[in-house]
Amino acid sequence: MAETRSSVSLTIDGKTVHVPPGTLLIEAAKQAGIEVPSFCYYPGLSLQGACRMCLVSIEKMPKMQTACTTVVTNGMVVRTDTDEVKNARKAMLEFVLTNHPLDCPVCDKGGECELQDMVFRYGAAETRFLEPKLHEEERKFSSLVYYDRPRCILCYRCIRVCDEGMDVNAYGIGFRGVHSEIIPNRDGRLECEECGACIDICPVGALTSGTYRYKTRPWELTYTGTICNHCGDGCKTTLSVRNNQIIRANNRDHSGVNGEFLCVKGRFGWDFVHHDQRLASPLIRQNASQHPATWEQALEMTAERLQAILTERGPNAVAVIGSNRTTNEESYLLQRFARAVLGTNHIDHHRTADFSSLVRALTEAGAADRYATMEDIFRASSILLIGNDPTHQHPLVAYQIRQAVRQHSASLYVINSAAIKLALRQAKLFLKVPPRREVDVIRVLAGGGEAPDLAEGGSQAITALRDRLRQETDTVIIFGDEIRGGGVAELVRWGLSLPGRTRFVALGDYANSRGAADMGLLPATLPGYQPLADAAARSRYESAWGASIPAEPGKDLRSILSAIDAGSLKALLVFGSNPLKTFRLDQSVLSKLSFLMVAELFPTETAAMADVVLPAASFAEKSGTVTNTCGQVQALKKTMRRAGTRSDFEIICALARLMGANWRYRSAEDVLREIIAHVPGYAVPLPSLLVGRAVATQPRGLPPLLEDSNLVFSSRDSLFTSGTVSRYSWALNSVDEAKRPYGHIF
Amino acid sequence: MLSESLKAKFEEIIARYPLKRSAIVPLLMFGQDEIGYVSDELIEEVARAVGVPAIEVIEDVGYYSMLHRQPIGKYNLQVCTNVSCMLRGGEAIFAHCSKRLGIGHKQTTPDGLFSLEEVECIGACCGAPAMQVNYDYYENLTPAKVDQLIDQLREAHRNLGSGTGE
């Protein structure tokens, strides 16, 4: 870094270093390539100065100083390589080890322990303490968090990450002196979000994970960075696998949109993958019950039955329901299969946010570059959150908002019908409105007018919010399913009238809710939000696919279900979805079908009714891409294999071939290349995806207006639920907090 | 529920400090005096009164040895064995108390009348060896004086218990 007026220059071990004013000495040393060891210092958290490992000598200062709390000044002369410093480090480590059990051979942290590394590099060979070590029994703070007091070095990292990162405040220091220990908030037990950040951040093996402890050694694991398959935030999670078994998940390399952040689902909720009830073999209905069959039998039966119904009743008798969790490639292929092979536009999915209306509104306004990314939320100076409860439904969005407020004093404004945690703890202004009236508030914000009964505090409160927002710039507006259809257009129009570059995020529930919409799992919208009614768009895809696409718009999901009930729709293919439960259907509706095929991980209510059940691969068992709720595309990486299952990609390709299509995809990557080439807005650089980056997309298109607002609704999953899969997660159901309802504030 | 007088006391104490949380320890002391120990409810109430998470109050309760999470004896004998008292026989005074009451450090007699604690300096070096019974100081102790004190306390309790007290 060149010396500039706004930089401070100092000397560390004879090297001249230029850093911005306000830089901490420990960071300045890092920039100069000089390691100053520390336990308690942690970038992003408040300073503690507890461990004394970072002592350095500074000229003209009588005693050694802690580099983690010393701000650099011009002309400072620092030494980290003197005997005095070396002896201080040795003494500190000797001290830290006074009561630390040397149970490294059985400790979870062995091999990746910061204390081991420090002692190896800076420690003394012997100790002067000969007294017996104090011992305390290990404690169970919750089913997921255990505490081993003797191993604890009291660096306070767990306390600070819980206070400052999570805003849960579940930890404290109990007692004093040599008896000090980490204590949880509820009489020896934790009551918290169970995110496990404390375990992750612990430099030693004091806090251990209920799912990982005493199972393996870290060097026996294979690490694969992939994307969490629960909510729509798209956190990168590194799965640690041994013998085809996922043993833990964390993100210690701080990569992805989430850095090291993971919620309870991302860190522990992957265990559904190994659940005993995972479907392991295709099932075929014979008379009243389902029986195991080979993949060939099941796929051939599906193709034959579909062909028979197509021949007899035409393509209008067939419909397809796609998934919120399968990859972009699979969703893209599924709609291609429906449109080009089956010849029907009756395809839809459970829409959890109105992405289509957002794309349409931004395109109409000529502002299709105004999508905010996860990073933009963190960097925002002003955030308006309408509806939703990100603390439960979008833990990363909530984290980004909290960090924006904490680290650079962003202003948060909340419009919600419930007093959500972000409204109570972080918001500058909270407008409480009656349920389902959020959109009316937007109308008043936009057009003025009076609405005394609309919000607590009446019109004045709304006017106050409008005035505040007009003083902000570059506001990021985040909204849930409360705003949909025409409401989105009104919000966008008004939002764009605010000062600066207003940007938007629509919050959809699941790992690929956004991708499902982007890829055209919609009855009247082709991939990339191209309207089916647009003959030019249609013909572009027709020439890409070498097949014709029916021009008539298909039925949306609710119409599909009522057509089944009315008897006009006879065959239904369901991929990774459980409409019976999601739409609270009566079993009798689906029993009116002549043929039902379900590709699923688990024997869901819908799968139980199927004529053919195909055991699908989970996110950990396949590659592909998913798009988070902000529109950032990231790659899933295959982590393991599961006997008996096939990915939806393989299933769709096999069915297409059996039904006469001439598809030649060798892998999901081939499909991705086709998406990059043909889907507007998805011309993403493949290498960026392959190296694990998140690539922002900015879709542009004029998809049809939302006709039935009941098509868009969120499942309101809590921190501990995630549609079907959370029902099969031991970890998510094991914690006491899972019994708390959606919206509970920890 | 905390008593109205205690709540009023809380308000009065909190108003003394520029930072509300500075009042945590005094609030706990007054609360303990009324309730007899630091109850879960007291922790929650103190946390609410000064606007911090309950865990911060729990931290303080663990840190200060004069705050008790369980009910203790009516008379808490806190015998100093720090330097001045130790040099003047404080350890023998503690041993004598222990023998006489049949309990050790941080224990309570079965009748719930006495608790015993070995404490650090109580600031009464000029009268060493010293001990503190609840908030009262007793200085220049000898085993005989201790016996006399214990008898007096027992007597005082008996009188109160039979309703013949003052």
Interface residues (C-beta under 8 A of the other chain):
Chain A: N169 A170 Y171 G172 I173 G174 F175 R176 I183 N185 D187
Chain B: D40 P53 A54 I55 E56 I58 E59 G62 Y63
